[in-house]
Amino acid sequence: MRRLPIALALATTLLLGLTAAPSVAAPRNQAVGDRLNLLDGDQDFPASTPFHIDHGFGFVIGDRTIGLANFVLDMDGTPLTADFIRLSPSGDGFTVNKFWYFNFPAGLTGVHEFTRHYFNACDNRDVPCDDNRINTPVEIFTVSAEVTFTAP
């Protein structure tokens, strides 16, 4: 008989913990912390501080290659998985932005090299296909930046 109240108390505690957990998690499809802008090149950033990296492309509205564009970010030679991708109008009425977001909620320490890889569909006009089929995504641009995460 004494086991039933203990079991009910444990079940209630477990249910309360499970219902509270989603409210503690970070909102979905939302950047955390300040933006670390890799366009600034080699730089320092506060260690163990939440941040995000977002980069991508701007497209003319109606561009049919928007789905073929890709952005890859690697850290110290290892590709990272984007937390989400956001399409948004740029505000000029003619272009739309496609940005890949990478969240680092706990921040980082030490020195890390981030490399941006931009891929776009080849068309043999603006982007050479190099014996690939038209609209094959090919890497068009790569640039690295070294970030030193320093104690605040």
LUMKOLMAR-744762 format. One record per residue: residue in one letter; chain; x, y, z of N, C-alpha, C, O, CB in turn. Coordinates in steps of 0.02 Angstrom, whole numbers. Each point is the difference from the previous one (the first is absolute). Glycine has a CB too. Layout:
N
 code unit     nu     nv     nw    cau    cav    caw     cu     cv     cw     ou     ov     ow    cbu    cbv    cbw
    A    A      X      Y      Z      X      Y      Z      X      Y      Z      X      Y      Z      X      Y      Z
...
end
This chain:
152
 code unit     nu     nv     nw    cau    cav    caw     cu     cv     cw     ou     ov     ow    cbu    cbv    cbw
    M    A     40    -60      0    -40     60      0     42     63      0    -18     51    -30    -70   -114     89
    R    A    146     60    -26     42     59      3     33     14    -66     22     56    -13     -2    -78    133
    R    A    -15    -28   -164     32      9    -64    -42     43    -48     28     36    -41     28   -146     56
    L    A   -121    107     -9    -43     38    -45     10     75      7      8     34    -52    -92   -126     58
    P    A     86    122     54     12     72      5     69     19    -26      9     53    -30    -85    -50    129
    I    A    126    -45    -87     67     15    -25      0     -1    -76     30     44    -31     22    -93    135
    A    A    -85     -1   -134     -3     -5    -73    -37     60    -29     21     27    -52    -18   -152     60
    L    A    -58    146     24    -37     58    -24     42     64      5     -2     42    -45   -105    -98     80
    A    A    144     63     19     42     59      8     55      2    -53     14     52    -28    -37    -53    152
    L    A     53    -57   -139     52     -3    -51    -29     15    -69     30     36    -40     33   -120    109
    A    A   -122     57    -84    -32     11    -65    -17     74     -8      9     29    -54    -55   -146     55
    T    A     20    148     52    -18     71     -3     62     43    -11     -1     46    -40    -96    -68    116
    T    A    151      6    -40     63     38     -9     26     -8    -71     23     49    -30      3    -66    152
    L    A    -29    -43   -148     24    -12    -68    -42     38    -51     28     30    -46     12   -143     81
    L    A   -106    112    -28    -43     37    -46     11     75      4      1     33    -52    -85   -124     63
    L    A     93    117     49     14     72      6     67     18    -32      5     52    -32    -72    -50    139
    G    A    116    -45    -99     65     13    -31     -4     -1    -76     33     40    -33     22    -91    132
    L    A    -94      4   -127     -6     -5    -72    -39     59    -30     16     22    -55    -10   -146     66
    T    A    -56    149     24    -38     56    -26     38     65      6    -12     46    -39    -93   -106     69
    A    A    150     66     18     39     61      8     59      3    -47     23     55    -17    -58    -51    136
    A    A     60    -61   -141     60     -3    -41     -5     40    -65     47     37    -15    -25   -148     64
    P    A    -76    107    -88     -2     38    -62      3     76     11     26     35    -43    -90   -128     -5
    S    A     39    118    104      0     71     11     71     26     15     13     60     -7   -131    -68     48
    V    A    163    -37    -20     68     19     15     43      0    -63     49     37     -4    -62    -85    120
    A    A     -4      8   -165     40     -7    -61     -1     65    -40    -47     40      5     22   -163     -8
    A    A     77    133    -39      4     59    -43    -54     -4    -53    -16    -54    -23    140     65     43
    P    A   -153     46    -39    -51      0    -52     27    -28    -65     58     10    -17   -113     89     71
    R    A     13   -135    -89     20    -31    -63      8     54    -54    -36     50     -1    -24   -157     33
    N    A    108     97    -76     14     45    -56     14     72     23    -22     48    -31    -51   -120    -39
    Q    A    110     77    124     19     66     26     74      0     16     26    -47     31   -143     65     15
    A    A    151     35    -65     71      6     13     12     15     74    -40     34     32     59      7   -149
    V    A     36    -67    144     18     12     70     58     49      3     44     -1    -44    -85   -114     78
    G    A     43    156     16     56     45     13     13     49    -57    -41     10    -45     88    -98    114
    D    A     12    119    -66     21     48    -51     23    -38    -62     18    -58      2     16    141     87
    R    A    -35    -46   -145     24    -30    -63     76      6     -3     28     54     11   -137    -25    -69
    L    A    142    -84     41     71      1    -15      4      6    -76    -15    -48    -36     48    -23    139
    N    A    -13    129   -127      1     14    -71     68    -20    -29     50     34     11   -132     60      4
    L    A     83   -148    -53     63    -24    -28     25     45    -57     58     -8    -21    -93   -107     52
    L    A     -6    161    -55     23     48    -50     54     46     29     38     30    -37   -150    -35    -18
    D    A    115      9    122     50     42     33     69    -32      0     48     31     23   -139     16     48
    G    A     97   -109    -95     65    -35     -3     22    -24     69    -41    -12     44     72     82   -142
    D    A     35    -76    106     28    -23     64    -19     50     54      2     60    -10     95   -117    -48
    Q    A   -117     29    117    -26     44     52      0    -35     67     11    -60      5    -81    119    -88
    D    A     58    -19    136    -10    -26     68    -74      3     16    -36     42    -25    152     -4     62
    F    A   -138    -84      7    -69     -2     22      0    -26     72     42    -42     17    -87     23   -136
    P    A     -1     44    162     -1    -23     69    -12    -75      5    -44    -28    -32      2    140     66
    A    A     83   -145      8     -6    -72     10    -63    -17     40    -24     40     39    149    -51    -43
    S    A   -150    -49     -8    -57    -28     38    -61     47      0    -38      1     48    119    -61     24
    T    A    -89     97   -126    -57     46     -8    -42    -25    -58     26    -14    -54     41    112     99
    P    A   -134   -104    -36    -42    -23    -55      7     45    -62      4     61      6    -85   -109     78
    F    A     82     17   -142      4     37    -63    -28    -41    -56    -12    -60      7    113    123     34
    H    A   -110    -30    -97    -21    -36    -61     40     27    -59     26     55      1   -142    -75     46
    I    A    119    -22    -99     29     20    -64    -54     -9    -52    -32    -52     -3    151     19     38
    D    A   -129     84    -77    -46     -7    -55     30     31    -63     26     56      2   -125    -54     77
    H    A     96    -39   -133     25     23    -64    -41    -34    -54    -34    -50     13    152     69     32
    G    A   -116      9   -105    -37    -30    -55      2     42    -62     52     27    -19   -126    -81    101
    F    A     16     59   -116     -5     31    -66    -57     50     -3    -47     -3     41     96   -100    -91
    G    A    -45    147      2    -56     43    -20    -20    -19    -71     44     -7    -43     -6    101    119
    F    A   -102   -103    -89    -25    -20    -65    -51     50    -25    -38     29     39     58   -149    -11
    V    A    -21    131    -93    -53     39    -31    -64    -41      5      0    -60    -14     81    119    -66
    I    A   -136    -27    100    -63    -36      6    -17    -32    -67      3     33    -52    -44     48    142
    G    A     24   -144    -89    -16    -38    -60     58    -41    -26     -8    -39    -47    -73    127     19
    D    A    140    -80     58     58    -40    -21    -15    -74     15    -14    -18     57     94    115    -35
    R    A    -77   -139    -74    -18    -70      9     56    -43     28     -9    -59     11    -69     74   -105
    T    A    136     14    105     56    -39     27      5      6     76     47    -27     30     13     43   -137
    I    A   -106     19    138      5     11     73      2    -66     38     34     -5     51    -96    113    -65
    G    A     26   -158    -10      0    -65     33     63    -40    -11     12    -49     35   -133     49    -47
    L    A    162     21    -35     62    -35    -15     60     29     37     53    -31      2   -100      2   -113
    A    A     40     88    139     54     32     37     10    -36     67    -48    -24     30     24    135    -86
    N    A     87   -113     78     14    -32     63     57     37     34     44     28    -33    -84   -140    -10
    F    A     39    111    108     53     31     40     23    -53     50    -40    -31     34     -7    149    -48
    V    A    113   -127     18     28    -47     49     50     38     43     42     37    -26    -58   -137    -54
    L    A     11     90    144     47     30     47     37    -57     34    -30    -47     25    -42    150     -6
    D    A    139    -98    -19     36    -50     39     42     36     53     21     57     -8    -18   -136    -90
    M    A      8     42    152     39     25     55     58    -49      9     -9    -59     13    -91    114     45
    D    A    161    -28    -65     60    -41      7     -1    -60    -48     23    -54     18    -13     91    102
    G    A    -38    -26   -180     -1    -53    -51    -58    -48      3     -6    -44    -42    126     54     43
    T    A   -164     -2     49    -58    -44      7    -63     38    -18    -15     51     30     74   -117     61
    P    A    -97     41   -141    -63     34    -19    -49      1     58     -8    -50     36     25     16   -155
    L    A    -52     90    128    -51      8     52    -69     -7    -32     -8     14    -60     84     61    129
    T    A   -124    -95    -31    -69     -4    -23    -36     64     21      1     19     58     -1   -146    -51
    A    A    -33    159    -55    -37     61     15    -59    -16     47    -32    -52     -6     65    101   -107
    D    A    -46     -3    159    -57     -9     45    -65     15    -37    -52    -31     14    124     62     84
    F    A    -70     17   -145    -58     14    -42     21     44    -58     54     31      1   -132    -41     99
    I    A     35     14   -150     11     42    -59    -59     48     -3    -58    -20      9    123    -70    -72
    R    A    -50    154     51    -54     50     -2      0     35    -67     51     25    -24    -42     -8    149
    L    A    -68    -15   -157    -12     39    -60    -38     62     21    -51     -4     35     49    -99   -110
    S    A     26    162     54    -34     61     19     11     54    -54     53      1    -31    -39    -30    154
    P    A    -63     72   -132      9     55    -48     54     47     26      6     11     60   -127    -20    -98
    S    A    160     37     -8     54     45     21    -25     70     15     35     39     32     43   -106   -100
    G    A   -139     83     46    -29     66     14      0     46    -59    -32     53      2     69    -67    113
    D    A     -2     -4   -169      1     44    -59    -55    -18    -50     -9     35    -50    132    -21     66
    G    A   -159    -69     -3    -54    -22    -45     23    -40    -60    -41    -24    -39    -19    124     75
    F    A    126   -108    -44     26    -35    -58     40    -62     18     11    -43    -43     -9    151    -15
    T    A     20   -113    120     43    -57     19    -25    -34     63    -36     29     41    133     27    -94
    V    A    -77   -119     59    -16    -40     59     66    -30     25     43    -19    -40   -162     -7     -2
    N    A    127     22    107     60    -28     30    -13    -72     22    -54    -16     25     90    130     13
    K    A     14   -156    -47     -2    -69     25     62     -7     44     56     -3    -25   -119    -44    -78
    F    A     52     43    169     55     -3     48     -3    -65     40    -54    -21     21     56    146    -14
    W    A     56   -154      4      8    -59     42     23     24     69     45     41      4    -17   -117   -104
    Y    A    -60     50    153     15     22     69     31    -58     39    -24    -57     -2    -71    139     -2
    F    A    149    -66     40     35    -48     42      3     30     70     32     52     10     37    -97   -108
    N    A   -101     12    146     -3     25     69     53    -34     43     13    -60     -6   -135     82     -8
    F    A    152     17     58     48    -24     49    -22     25     68     27     48     26     69    -49   -111
    P    A   -147    -32    115    -30     26     62     48      1     59     -8     41     46    -99    -83    -86
    A    A    158     -1     42     48      0     55     63     38    -18     45      6     42    -91   -116     -5
    G    A     50    137    -98     61     34    -22     57    -49    -12    -10    -60      0    -27    161     64
    L    A     96    -74    -73     60    -40    -11     59     29     37     -3     58     23    -40    -93   -135
    T    A     96     -3    119     63     24     29     56    -19    -48     -8    -44    -42    -36     33    162
    G    A    101     44   -112     58    -17    -41     -1     36    -67    -33     52     -8     37   -163     63
    V    A     32     83   -103      6     29    -67    -30    -50    -50     16    -59      1     88    125     32
    H    A   -148    -40    -77    -32    -43    -49      0     33    -69     -6     61     -5    -67   -111     95
    E    A     81      9   -141     -4     26    -69    -67    -19    -30    -19    -59     -2    145     49    -11
    F    A   -163     61     -9    -64     -9    -33     10     12    -75     28     51    -20    -93    -15    125
    T    A     41    -83   -146      5      8    -72    -69     -1    -30    -40    -46     12    153     -8    -13
    R    A   -127    105    -39    -64      6    -35      7    -27    -71     47     17    -35    -80     83    105
    H    A    -14   -143    -89     -2    -29    -67    -67     18    -32    -53    -17     27    131    -79      6
    Y    A    -75    131    -89    -61     20    -35     -7    -42    -64     47     -5    -40    -38    123     87
    F    A    -68   -148    -56    -14    -40    -60    -59     31    -36    -49     21     30     93   -126     25
    N    A    -38    108   -122    -56     26    -40     -6    -43    -63     47    -34    -19    -30    152     63
    A    A    -75   -115    -76    -12    -40    -59     41     27    -58      2     60    -13   -118    -87     53
    C    A    149    -19    -76     39     22    -58    -47     11    -60    -52    -31     -6    154    -32     48
    D    A    -80    110    -86    -41     15    -59     42     11    -62    -26     16    -53    -59     34    129
    N    A    151    -57    -68     48     12    -55      0     72    -25     29     14    -52    -43   -132     20
    R    A    -19    164     69      4     71    -14     36     35     57     57     21     -7   -164    -25    -61
    D    A     72      8    125     29     32     59     41    -50     42     50     18     30   -145     63    -30
    V    A     72   -144      0     33    -52     40     18    -58    -47    -45    -32    -27    -20     65    133
    P    A    130    -45   -117     20    -55    -45    -21    -68     27      2    -12     60     94     81    -98
    C    A   -116   -113     -7    -22    -67     19     58    -50      1     -6    -52     32   -106     78    -80
    D    A    167    -12     12     58    -45     -1    -20    -72    -11     15    -44     40     43    122     37
    D    A    -92    -90   -133    -22    -67    -21    -56    -30     43    -17    -58     -8    131     41    -34
    N    A   -143     56     88    -58    -23     38    -63     21    -39      3     43    -44     59    -34    156
    R    A   -119    -39    -94    -64     20    -30    -19     69     23     17     21     55    -53   -141    -61
    I    A      0    156    -37    -27     66     19    -40     -7     64    -34    -51     10     29     88   -132
    N    A      9     12    166    -34      3     65     31    -46     53    -30     -8     53    -73     37   -115
    T    A    161    -58     48     35    -38     52     30     50     50     34     47    -21     -8   -143    -60
    P    A    -39     88    146     31     45     48     76     -9      0     26    -55      8   -130     52     63
    V    A    140     58    -80     73      0      2     24     53     50    -33     51      9     39    -92   -130
    E    A     51     27    151     27     49     48     26     60    -37     41     -6    -46    -10    -86    127
    I    A    -56    151    -61     19     61    -36     45     46     41     32     45    -27   -140    -54    -34
    F    A    111     -3    127     38     45     43     15    -35     66    -43    -34     28    -11    135    -82
    T    A    115    -92     79     20    -28     65     44     52     34     45     29    -30    -51   -149    -13
    V    A     -7    131    107     42     46     39      1    -22     73    -51    -24     26     24    120   -106
    S    A     85    -87    112      8    -21     70     13     60     45     25     51    -22     19   -162    -17
    A    A    -61    102    102     15     50     51     18    -36     65    -32    -49     19    -47    134    -72
    E    A    130    -61     86     21    -28     64    -30     42     56      8     61      1    100   -107    -51
    V    A   -142     13     96    -32     35     56     32    -24     65      3    -60     13   -113     72    -78
    T    A    134     36    104     29    -15     65    -52     18     53    -21     58      6    141    -37    -47
    F    A   -142    -71     78    -50     10     52     38     14     65     33    -44     28   -120    -33    -85
    T    A     81    140     81     39     23     57    -45     10     61    -60     11     -7    141     45    -71
    A    A    -51    -61    136    -36     11     63    -26     71      2     37     47    -16     33   -134     76
    P    A   -133     97    -41    -29     68      1     31     44     53    -19     58      8    -87   -106    -49
end
